[in-house]
Amino acid sequence: MRLSQILFVTLREDPAEAEIPSHKLLIRAGYIRRIGSGIYAYLPFMWRVLQKVSQIVREELNATGAQESLFPQLQPADLWRESGRWDTYTQAEGIMFSLTDRQERELGLGPTHEEVVTTLAREMIRSYRQLPINLYQIQNKFRDEIRPRFGLLRGREFIMKDAYSFHADEESLKKTYQDMYQAYSNIISRCGLAFRAVDADSGAIGGSGSNEFTILAEAGEDEVLYTEDGQYAANVEKAVSLPTDAELSQFTNYEKRETPGTETIEKLCKFLNCSPTQLVKNVLYQAVYENGITVLVIVSIRGDQDVNEVKLQNELVKLAPQFGAKAAIALQVPDAEAQEKWAAKPLPLGYIAPDISDEYIQADKQIHPKFIRFVDQTAVELKNFVTGANESNYHVVGANWGEQFQLSQLVDIRKASSGDRAIHNPQQTLQSARGIEVGHIFQLGDKYSKAMGATYTSEQGEEVPLVMGCYGIGVSRLAQSAVEQSYDKDGIIWPVAIAPYHVIIAVPNVGDAQQMEVAEKLYNQLNQAGIETLLDDRNERAGVKFKDADLIGIPYRIVTGRSLQSGKVEVVERATRRSQEIPIDEVVSTIKQWIETALTVNRKQ
Amino acid sequence: MRLSQILFVTLREDPAEAEIPSHKLLIRAGYIRRIGSGIYAYLPFMWRVLQKVSQIVREELNATGAQESLFPQLQPADLWRESGRWDTYTQAEGIMFSLTDRQERELGLGPTHEEVVTTLAREMIRSYRQLPINLYQIQNKFRDEIRPRFGLLRGREFIMKDAYSFHADEESLKKTYQDMYQAYSNIISRCGLAFRAVDADSGAIGGSGSNEFTILAEAGEDEVLYTEDGQYAANVEKAVSLPTDAELSQFTNYEKRETPGTETIEKLCKFLNCSPTQLVKNVLYQAVYENGITVLVIVSIRGDQDVNEVKLQNELVKLAPQFGAKAAIALQVPDAEAQEKWAAKPLPLGYIAPDISDEYIQADKQIHPKFIRFVDQTAVELKNFVTGANESNYHVVGANWGEQFQLSQLVDIRKASSGDRAIHNPQQTLQSARGIEVGHIFQLGDKYSKAMGATYTSEQGEEVPLVMGCYGIGVSRLAQSAVEQSYDKDGIIWPVAIAPYHVIIAVPNVGDAQQMEVAEKLYNQLNQAGIETLLDDRNERAGVKFKDADLIGIPYRIVTGRSLQSGKVEVVERATRRSQEIPIDEVVSTIKQWIETALTVNRKQ
C-alpha cells in the first residue's frame, strides 16, 4: 500500500482523552478514532491488526475442532429471563444495553452469548452421540461500562472471540477445557506477547473452574500473584497463600483499655506499642440481596491483612438461598446514610468488636438487617489478641476465641499479596506482576443448561442436562495490550505476527529518480514474496517519514538513501533500532528470513 | 470436516415460520436458526458461505483501492442530529433501534454509517491532496423492520458491506462510482449469480444518481423493468417509459352525466362504453410533513395508468421547503378516519374531479389542509376526456384542460410497467423481471458533508464541502438470494464459488472397510489439494446421506459404493444430477479442474 494513497494522519501531540501509553499511541499513530464514550472507529491499519489477531485465534481454535459460527447481537429478553440473568445484567449491574423494538418487545445487546447458544443446543442436541460440540464466533460485544476508559481496554463496544462447548460429562468438559487452555496459550504466544495463565474467579458467568490469561504490562489494571518455580499463578482476586507469621502477643491478661483516637490499625499499634499481627480487625459490610433483604456482615481478620471482597461476595452468594435469594447483588461499606436505615446510634467505627452489640440496632428502624459473621483463618489462629470494644475510644487486649468471643463462620476471605508464602511450597514467596486480562475460560457445568432445560439423552437413555464450558478472548483488547507491552518513547513496536505491515520503505527524497526506482522495485518484490509492505512515497521530508515509521511501529524500515551508492539499502529493525546496510538483491530474502524466524519462535513458546 | 463430529441437524419438514423456498431450505438444511423475530444465528455452514461472499467482496473492493476499516455499531444520537436524520430514523420511519445508556445519553444502532464516516472525514481530511479516499467495512447492521420476514432477506440484524468515498469534485466521484459499479458487477458474477444492474431511486439516503443490483429470482420482492437490447434497466420505482397510445375520445361535447355505481375505472368504462385511456383518473393522497403540516394531494393521471408513489413522495420532498419542512414523512390514502379531521362531508370517492370544490372542506375542522395538484403527462395529453364531477354518481365527459380544468404542476408520476415503450428507443418494449435487491450505490454529493461541516481545502485554497459517494451490498442477503435463485425440490444448489464446501464424500456403509479406506484417502487428498471437503462418516443409511447431501447443496458428491469394484467412485454433480464413474486416482484432478472452470467462467462474465 502506498502511503500517498491512503487516509494516513498522525498526530504529534498526545490526545487529551487518553491516559495510558497504548491508548495515546493508537490514536496518535492513526489506528483508532473516538466516536463516542468508549466507542471507537478502527481505521485501516487497526483493521489489519485485528484481522491478524483474529486469524491466529481462528487457526488455533479450528485446530481444537471448534467450529466458527455467528450468533445475533440482538438478544430477546426472554432468553435472559430463562437463565435468570435479565434483571442482574440490565438493572442491578446494568452492564447490558437494553432497548425495546417498535412492538415494545425487550431486547438486549449481547455482552456474552450463553443464553443464545444454550437455546441452540436445546433445539439441536438430542443425543450423546452428537457430543462434544464446541462453537465459537468473533464478533462485536457491548457493555454499558460505568466508566469507559483506556481506549479499547475498557470500551463499550469491543471485539471478542467467544466459544461455548457442550459435553456429556465433566470429563469431556475437562478435556476440551484443557485444549482451550492450550489454544489460548498458543494464541497469545503466536501474537508475540508475554503473558501468564492464572487461576481466576468465575464472577457473574459462574461455574466451577476458571483461568485467566493476562498479558504482562505495567499499566495493566489486573494484579497477578505467582511463584518463581512456575507452579502457581493466580489473579489477586482468586489467589490463596500462607500469611507471614504473627508475632506473639504481650497481652496475657484480658482487659478493656481506653485507647483514644485509635481508629486506624497504625494509630492503635503505635498507642499500644504492638504489631498489627496481634490484632483482630473487624470490618463491616452491608450486602443487599436481589430480593432486597439487607445483611450486615462483620469480617474478623488479622490486623495486617486485607479482606478480598471478591471472595467475600462469593461467600455471600453461597448463603443466598438461606435468605431466599439467588445472589448477593451489592456489597457496600455501610456509610452514614446506610446506617441511618438500621442503626439506633452511630456505630463506633474503628472500635468494632467481632460481634456488634444490640444497643446499636433498634426495632423501630426501617430495615432490620440480618447478621453474618465471618472469621478469617488468620484471625482464628491468634491468641491473646487486641480487638475493638464496641465503644468509641476503647479496645480490649488479651482476648481469646471461645472466651470473650465466639468463633463463627470460618472462611478464607483474605487478600493474598506479594511476599506471602505459597501454599504448594512455603519456601516459595508470591511475586506480583501487573497485566491486562485478555482471556478467560470457564468450566460452567450445568448452570445454564439446567436453568434453560437444555438436555440430551445419555448412553443410558436418561434425559440429563448438558455440561458446558465457555471461553472468551478479547480481540481488540489483545491488540491494544500488545502496544501496552511493547512501545518506546517514539511509538509502537508491533510484534511481527500482528503488525499491520511487515515493512515500510521510506523514500528520503521522492524527487530522486534512483531512490524511487529502487523503492518501487523492492515494493513490488516484497509484496510478491508475501511480505506486506508500505511504501512511504509522500512528498515529505525524510525526518517526518522516519518519525511516522517509528510511531506506527512497522517492524522493519527500509531506507533508499545514501547507501544506494554502494548498491545497498539501509534496513532498521524497529524493536532494537539495529541498522544495517543490505545489498538490494538480498533484501527480500533477508527480511523474509527474519519474519519467518520471528513467527517460528513464537509458535514454539 | 467430518459430519460425525460437527453439529449437523437437518429437518425433513418445512418450518412453519418460513414462506419462501430459500428461507425454508436454509433452516431445513441447518444453515440458520431463528433466535427472535428477524434475528438469526448463522451455523457453521452458513458462516462459511458468508465468509466466501465477504472474501469476494473484499478482493473486488481492494482492487478498486478501497480500504477496509471497521466503524462502531453504537452511534451517538448527536451525530444523527447534525445530519438531521435522528428524528426521521428513530421516530417517523422508526427504522433505527435507539437506546439510552446508563448516563441517559441516546444512542442508535447503526443501519448505515454516513454520519460516522463523515465525522471521521471532517477530522482527518484537510486537503485535496488526501483525496479521493474510499473506506469500507463488513459488519452487522440493524433495522427495526415493521414486518421482518423471508429469513435473511428482511431481517432486523444482517451483514452488510458499506463503503463511503470522499472526493474533491463530481468528476472524481463519478470515476469511483463507475469503479464500484464494476466491482459490484464482478462480485455478483463471481458469486455465480444472474443479476441486473438498474437505475434506482435514492430514497432516504439521498443524493443524485443511484443504481441497484438485483439478483433475479421469482420470489423476489423487487420488480425490474428492462429492454432486450440491454440499453435500459430500472427498478420499477424509478423506471420511466412511454405509455401506450390513448384512444381518441368520442365525447366531443362537454357535459355532466349521471353515472351511477361507477366508482371504479372498469365499471365506468363499461357504463360509458369507452376506453380507460380516455379517462382522467384523480387520486387523492394525504401527506404529512415532519412539522405536522398536512397536505392534500390530487394526482390526475390517465385512467389506465397507476401512480408511482415513490416518484410522488420525491415530488413532495422537493416541495417541503415551501411548507417549512425538510421532508414529507408519511404519504397516505386518506381513509374515513383521516378525512374526519378536515372534510366537511364525505368525499365523493370514485367521482373526484382534477380539483376538489370548497364545499368538502370546512374552516371549523381540526386541520386545514393545504392543497397540491399534480397532473401526470399522460393526463395532460388527453382531449375531450372523461373525469369525475366532484359529486357522487356523476362524471363529466368531453372535458379539456384550459377549459373546464386548469393545468397545474406537471410531473412524471406514472408507474412504468411491462409492455410500455422504452424512451431511448420506442421500438423496444419494457420487460419485467422479479428479483432481490442486494446492492445499492449512490452519488451523494455534498448532502452529508454540508450538513456536518466536512470540508477540505481545495487546490485553489478554498474551504469547500467534500463530495461523497456511498455503496452498500447485503452480504447475508446475497447469500440467501443465491439459494432463491438456485434450488430444486430436493434442496439447495450452491454456486461453486460460495458453497460452504466443494465436495461431500458419502460413504454408503461405514462398516465396509474398503469404502471407508477410499473415502478417507480421498478426503485427505482433496483437502490437501485445497478442495474443501466434507466426509459423511455418520453411521446412517446411504439414502439418508444422499438426501442430506442434496439438501445442503454441496456442488459435488462422491460415493464410495459399488463402483469401487472397478477402481472407481461415483461423482454426482448437484446442479445437473449428472453422475459419472471416475477412476479413484483421477478424482482429485478432475474435480479441481471442474472447480477452476466454474470459478473462471464467473470471473469472465
Interface residues (C-beta under 8 A of the other chain):
Chain A: M1 Q5 I6 L7 V9 R33 I35 G36 S37 I39 Y40 A41 Y42 L43 P44 M46 W47 L50 G65 Q67 E68 S69 L70 F71 P72 Q73 L74 Q75 P76 L79 G94 F97 S98 L99 D101 R102 Q103 R105 L107 L109 V116 T119 L120 E123 M124 I125 Q130 I133 L135 Q139 N140 F142 D144 I146 R156 E157
Chain B: M1 Q5 I6 L7 V9 R33 I35 G36 S37 I39 Y40 A41 Y42 L43 P44 M46 W47 R48 L50 G65 Q67 E68 S69 L70 F71 P72 Q73 L74 Q75 P76 L79 G94 F97 S98 L99 D101 R102 Q103 R105 L107 L109 V116 T119 L120 E123 M124 I125 Q130 I133 L135 Q137 Q139 N140 F142 D144 I146 R156 E157
